[in-house]
């Protein structure tokens, strides 16, 4: 029995290392994409160039949004696939005792869950590039809106998969759906009022639409990171991972 347990622990440790390397590459790739995009905003020049004329509010909105996703991806992926591995079926051991399921989620299922997360993170990076290379306010607001719609879709896909496969999750990440949907609405609102309000920020001279985006971005940045840190601090220990998933409640 001890030999089998030791072999299982070694196997799980090897699987964690593979996950960790994949996560590092995925997060680094996203960071590189957003870094190139942010540099393009800062390098924008020209009196008629949309990015150059609105450089700093756009840069601030982009930084806050991209970092929210970057920190969220790093924290979520690490918590769920490194610290939270192996994954148990929700309701274990009660379900096992009644012969309804196996205690552990299959490695294939966990692999597919990670592939889903990495794929979405890559798509986030592509939409980040579209935001940073926008040549008009319409293109910028549309790219930002779609970015956040995709983020909302990730939340729904994650919830559906976790509930369908009865997977125990480390944290409750459902707050992202509300935050992303709210920010998508703000992008849409800013797009609709672009050029229709005559006021600008004194001294800074920022457009009213972009000023609203900056203000809401700062608030959601604080709320998001506070929620993320709260989930990491309340992360259950291995001994507690047989409890029902909070994500599915």
matplotlib code that plots the C-alpha trace (Angstrom):
import matplotlib.pyplot as plt

x = [0.0, 2.8, 4.6, 1.4, 0.9, 4.5, 4.1, 0.9, 2.5, 5.4, 3.1, 1.0, 4.2, 5.3, 1.9, 2.1, 5.4, 4.0, 1.0, 3.3, 5.5, 2.5, 1.0, 4.2, 4.4, 0.8, 1.0, 4.3, 2.9, -0.1, 2.2, 4.3, 1.3, 0.0, 3.5, 3.9, 0.4, 1.1, 4.4, 2.5, 0.2, 3.1, 4.9, 1.8, 2.4, 0.6, -2.0, -4.7, -3.8, -6.5, -4.1, -1.7, -4.5, -5.8, -2.6, -2.7, -6.4, -6.2, -2.9, -4.3, -7.5, -5.4, -2.9, -5.6, -7.7, -4.7, -3.2, -6.5, -6.5, -2.8, -3.1, -6.3, -4.8, -1.7, -3.6, -6.4, -4.2, -1.7, -4.4, -6.4, -3.8, -0.7, -1.8, -5.2, -4.0, -5.1, -8.7, -11.5, -15.0, -17.4, -19.1, -16.3, -16.2, -20.0, -20.5, -17.8, -19.3, -22.5, -20.8, -21.7, -18.3, -14.5, -12.8, -10.5, -11.3, -9.5, -6.3, -7.8, -10.7, -8.2, -6.1, -9.1, -10.0, -6.5, -6.6, -9.8, -8.2, -5.0, -7.1, -9.2, -6.0, -4.6, -7.8, -7.6, -4.1, -5.4, -8.2, -5.7, -3.7, -6.8, -7.4, -3.8, -3.7, -7.1, -7.2, -10.5, -12.6, -15.2, -12.4, -11.1, -14.4, -15.6, -12.3, -12.6, -16.3, -15.6, -12.6, -14.8, -17.6, -15.1, -14.0, -17.7, -18.0, -15.0, -16.7, -19.8, -17.9, -15.9, -19.0, -20.7, -17.8, -17.0, -20.7, -21.1, -18.0, -18.6, -15.1, -14.0, -12.5, -10.1, -11.7, -15.0, -14.1, -17.7, -17.2, -15.3, -18.6, -20.2, -17.1, -16.5, -20.2, -20.2, -17.0, -18.4, -21.4, -19.2, -17.2, -20.5, -21.8, -18.6, -18.8, -22.4, -21.7, -18.4, -18.4, -21.9, -20.7, -18.9, -16.9, -13.3, -11.3, -9.7, -5.9, -5.7, -8.0, -9.3, -12.4, -15.4, -15.9, -12.4, -12.5, -15.5, -13.6, -10.5, -12.6, -14.5, -11.3, -9.6, -12.5, -12.9, -9.1, -9.2, -12.3, -10.9, -7.5, -9.2, -11.4, -8.5, -6.4, -9.4, -9.8, -6.1, -6.2, -9.2, -7.8, -8.5, -5.8, -5.5, -7.3, -10.3, -10.5, -13.1, -15.6, -18.2, -17.0, -18.0, -18.0, -20.9, -23.1]
y = [0.0, 2.4, 1.6, 2.3, 5.6, 6.7, 5.8, 7.8, 10.8, 10.7, 10.5, 13.4, 15.5, 14.8, 15.8, 19.0, 19.9, 19.5, 21.7, 24.3, 24.5, 24.8, 27.5, 29.5, 29.4, 30.4, 33.3, 34.5, 34.4, 36.4, 38.9, 39.2, 39.9, 42.6, 44.1, 44.5, 46.1, 48.5, 49.6, 50.3, 52.7, 54.5, 54.8, 56.2, 59.6, 62.0, 64.8, 62.7, 59.3, 58.1, 56.3, 59.3, 61.8, 59.7, 57.9, 58.1, 57.3, 54.4, 53.2, 53.3, 51.4, 48.8, 48.3, 47.8, 45.4, 43.4, 43.1, 42.0, 39.1, 38.4, 38.2, 36.3, 33.7, 33.2, 32.9, 30.7, 28.3, 27.9, 27.4, 24.9, 22.9, 23.1, 23.6, 22.0, 18.8, 16.0, 17.0, 15.1, 14.4, 16.8, 15.1, 12.6, 10.4, 10.2, 9.5, 6.8, 5.1, 4.7, 3.5, 6.5, 7.6, 7.4, 9.7, 11.3, 13.2, 11.5, 13.1, 13.4, 15.5, 17.8, 18.1, 19.2, 21.7, 23.2, 23.3, 25.3, 27.8, 28.1, 28.5, 31.3, 33.1, 33.0, 34.5, 37.3, 38.1, 38.4, 40.8, 42.8, 43.3, 44.5, 47.1, 48.3, 48.6, 50.2, 53.1, 54.5, 54.9, 52.4, 49.7, 50.3, 50.1, 47.1, 45.2, 46.0, 45.0, 41.7, 41.0, 41.2, 39.2, 36.4, 36.7, 36.3, 33.3, 31.7, 32.0, 30.3, 27.6, 27.0, 26.8, 24.4, 22.1, 22.0, 21.2, 18.7, 16.7, 17.2, 18.6, 20.0, 23.5, 25.3, 28.7, 30.3, 32.3, 33.2, 36.9, 37.4, 36.9, 39.9, 42.1, 41.3, 41.8, 45.1, 46.3, 45.1, 47.3, 50.3, 49.8, 49.7, 52.8, 54.7, 53.8, 55.0, 58.4, 59.0, 62.5, 63.3, 64.8, 68.0, 68.0, 67.0, 66.5, 69.8, 70.1, 66.5, 67.2, 63.6, 62.7, 62.0, 58.4, 57.5, 59.2, 57.1, 53.9, 54.9, 55.6, 52.3, 50.4, 51.6, 50.5, 47.1, 46.6, 47.0, 44.8, 42.1, 41.8, 41.9, 39.0, 37.0, 37.4, 36.5, 33.2, 32.4, 33.0, 30.8, 28.0, 24.7, 22.3, 18.9, 17.3, 19.5, 18.9, 16.2, 18.9, 20.0, 22.6, 26.1, 26.8, 24.6, 26.1]
z = [0.0, 0.9, -2.3, -4.3, -2.5, -3.1, -6.8, -7.0, -5.3, -7.7, -10.7, -9.4, -8.9, -12.5, -13.8, -11.7, -13.3, -16.8, -15.9, -14.4, -17.5, -19.7, -17.5, -17.5, -21.3, -21.8, -19.3, -20.8, -24.3, -23.2, -21.4, -24.5, -26.8, -24.5, -24.0, -27.8, -27.9, -25.1, -26.7, -29.9, -28.0, -26.4, -29.8, -31.6, -33.2, -35.4, -35.0, -36.7, -35.2, -32.9, -30.5, -30.4, -29.7, -26.8, -25.8, -22.0, -21.2, -23.7, -22.2, -18.7, -19.7, -21.5, -18.7, -16.1, -18.2, -19.5, -16.0, -14.5, -17.0, -16.5, -12.7, -12.9, -15.3, -13.2, -10.0, -11.3, -13.3, -10.5, -7.9, -9.9, -11.7, -9.5, -5.9, -6.6, -8.3, -8.2, -8.6, -6.8, -7.9, -6.2, -3.2, -2.7, -0.6, -0.3, -4.0, -3.9, -0.9, -2.8, -5.9, -8.0, -9.1, -8.8, -6.3, -8.8, -11.9, -14.9, -16.1, -19.6, -18.2, -16.3, -19.4, -21.4, -18.8, -18.9, -22.7, -22.6, -20.2, -22.3, -25.5, -24.0, -22.7, -26.2, -27.6, -24.9, -26.2, -29.8, -28.8, -26.7, -29.9, -31.7, -29.0, -29.1, -32.9, -33.3, -35.8, -34.8, -31.7, -33.1, -33.6, -30.1, -28.3, -30.4, -29.6, -25.9, -25.8, -27.6, -25.4, -22.3, -24.0, -24.6, -20.9, -19.9, -22.1, -20.4, -17.1, -18.4, -20.1, -17.0, -14.8, -17.2, -17.5, -13.8, -13.0, -15.8, -14.8, -11.0, -10.5, -7.2, -7.7, -5.4, -5.6, -6.6, -9.7, -10.6, -9.7, -13.0, -14.9, -13.2, -13.5, -17.1, -18.1, -16.3, -18.0, -21.4, -20.8, -19.9, -23.2, -25.1, -23.3, -23.9, -27.6, -27.8, -26.3, -28.1, -29.5, -28.1, -24.8, -25.1, -21.8, -21.3, -18.2, -17.1, -17.6, -18.9, -21.8, -21.9, -23.9, -21.7, -23.0, -22.2, -18.9, -17.9, -19.0, -16.9, -13.8, -14.0, -14.9, -11.7, -9.6, -11.2, -11.0, -7.2, -6.8, -9.1, -7.4, -3.9, -4.9, -6.4, -3.3, -1.1, -3.1, -2.8, 1.0, 1.5, -0.7, 1.0, 2.0, 0.4, 3.3, 2.6, -1.1, -0.6, 0.2, -2.4, -4.9, -4.1, -7.8, -8.4, -5.7]

ax = plt.figure().add_subplot(projection="3d")
ax.plot(x, y, z, "-o")
ax.set_aspect("equal")
plt.show()
